[in-house]
Amino acid sequence: MASTLEPKDVDRIATLARLTLTPDERLQFARQLNDVLRFVEQIRQVDTTGIAATSHPLAADAAWREDVPHTSLPNADALANAPDANREAGLFRVLKVIG
Amino acid sequence: MSGRIRAGVETALARIAATQPALQAFQHVAADRALARADALDRADAPEGPLHGLPLALKDNIVARGIPTTAGSKILEGYQAPYDAAVVERLEAAGAVIVGTTRCDEFAMGSSTDNCAYGPAHNPWDLTRTPGGSSGGSAAAVAASLVPIALGSDTGGSIRQPASLCGVVGVKPTYGRVSRYGLMAFASSLDQIGPLTRTTREAAAVLEVISGHDARDSTSAQQPVPAFVAALTGDVRNVRIGVPRHLITNDVDEDVRAAFEAALAVAQSLGAEVRDVELPNADRGIAVYYLIATAEASANLARYDGVRYGHRAAGATSLPDLYERSRHDGFGAEVKRRIMLGTYVLSAGYYDAYYLKAQQVRTLIARDFARAFETVDVVALPTSPCAAFRLGERVDNPLQMYLADVYTVGANLAGLPGISVPCGFTTEGLPIGLQFIARPWDEATMLRTADAYEQATAWGERVPVAMAK
């Protein structure tokens, strides 16, 4: 299923990725992403019947730790880089979300 | 005794300032912080750590309190992390003095530093050329003798390739060897921090300091840290070097191929055994890498939304609009391309065909290495199929840029340690790198082999003439 991305597909992906694109980017990305997709098509030739997927290298053992409370980042530090915050209340500020 | 370390740090700062206009190796110079730290070390009566007083640069995607970190992106302009990366804690405890951060491709996505939003770093061997990437500023800084040590991060070759292109040593440790706490995430199953230095011995010393378990990184391994420096015996008579010759195709530059063959002959003359190995799926590495790395990146970079840190666009009319505008303004073209590709391969209807399939081929690539390591101790390859190319040359052709990673992505996909050491120069006088890849956790054999090779040659002793003043 060699897929070719049309500019409208690029728009759909951009929406999923929360990106807005300029008209130029839209056309350029369609071309460049198609180049890359054509290149990666080659992996379809590899027989992977019954082969497990690797999501992580060397991840044989899960990382367990004791459930002990510890100090986390102080509120003021967490807010220090916020573009907009109510520092007294300790809150990030965003545009109105609900009605 | 008073002021000795300060004097060393002042010398480094002066060299950085003098070379910065032409070289652009640094993103931020933390002079006051470095001098305060130097003074504290000069005053201290405490025992000296293994990196006592050594000036050190961080790639601009590793955080330290009080130093701005941008990851080469406009979206993080002005960001100052409220905490230290695990490697920063360890390096400072060992006596190192952080002098600043180095230029890199935006979010470490690139092989040239062309993708840095603040402009590229330049190669000290030829200022019109790339230092490689994404840790290009780190490699340039070490090659130009601005600092003896710089840290980089390596997701698909981003330490080893710039080391190769700048004629220095670069080490990507085994996945899980070094804590990623405080490294800005690009592709979490591939990223690993490592050192760039002038010699393998220095790299081994730094690796010894930054290695070891850290509970704050859940992929950090519970593995003992060997004495890497003590392992450098110079003796490689029992080392079996595997060469996947089927991968050294006509796409490799003639000078690189010749230097690689000459390096194998040197290793053989030192008593190492050189034999052929097969890595049947390795030539699929680039395709697998660019599917997995972009998928992971698309998830990791979702956090840059203009809410908690970084750039927030003005004039948004809703929260989703705020996200989109902030990301539109803040991210550069390559980052957008990779987020788009990663989003696509994870999206409904394409996941199995692209992402899952890539993960399965990843298994086969890792198995190929495991099989090779049944008969050899290290695998040797060129680090890069070509020497430093010109800045800007590949910007319009992302796929061509991706192909530069052909020999390095395998170690990341399989989680293996890799090193690049200088092994010669092209007819144009540009450095060439030799790569060794080893079994998981066996950096010691890899470093011993690289060090013995380095001792028998003198490639790393050359310094770029333009920077020698």
Interface residues (C-beta under 8 A of the other chain):
Chain A: M1 S3 L5 V10 I13 A14 L16 A17 R18 L19 T20 L21 E25 Q28 F29 Q32 L33 D35 V36 L37 F39 V40 Q42 I43 R44 V46 T48 I51 A52 A53 T54 S55 H56 P57 L58 A59 D61 A63 R65 L73 P74 D77 A78 A80 N81 A82 P83 D84 F92 V94 L95 V97
Chain B: Y79 Q80 P82 Y83 T174 Y175 G176 S189 A215 S218 T219 S220 A221 Q222 N281 R284 I286 A287 V288 Y290 L291 S298 A302 D305 G306 V307 R308 Y309 G310 H311 R312 A316 T317 S318 L319 P320 D321 L322 Y323 E324 R325 R327 H328 F331 A333 K336 R337 I339 M340 L341 T343 Y344 S347 Y350 A353 Y354 L356 K357 A358 Q359 Q360 V361 R362 T363 L364 A366 P398 L399 Y402 L413 A414 G415 L416 P440
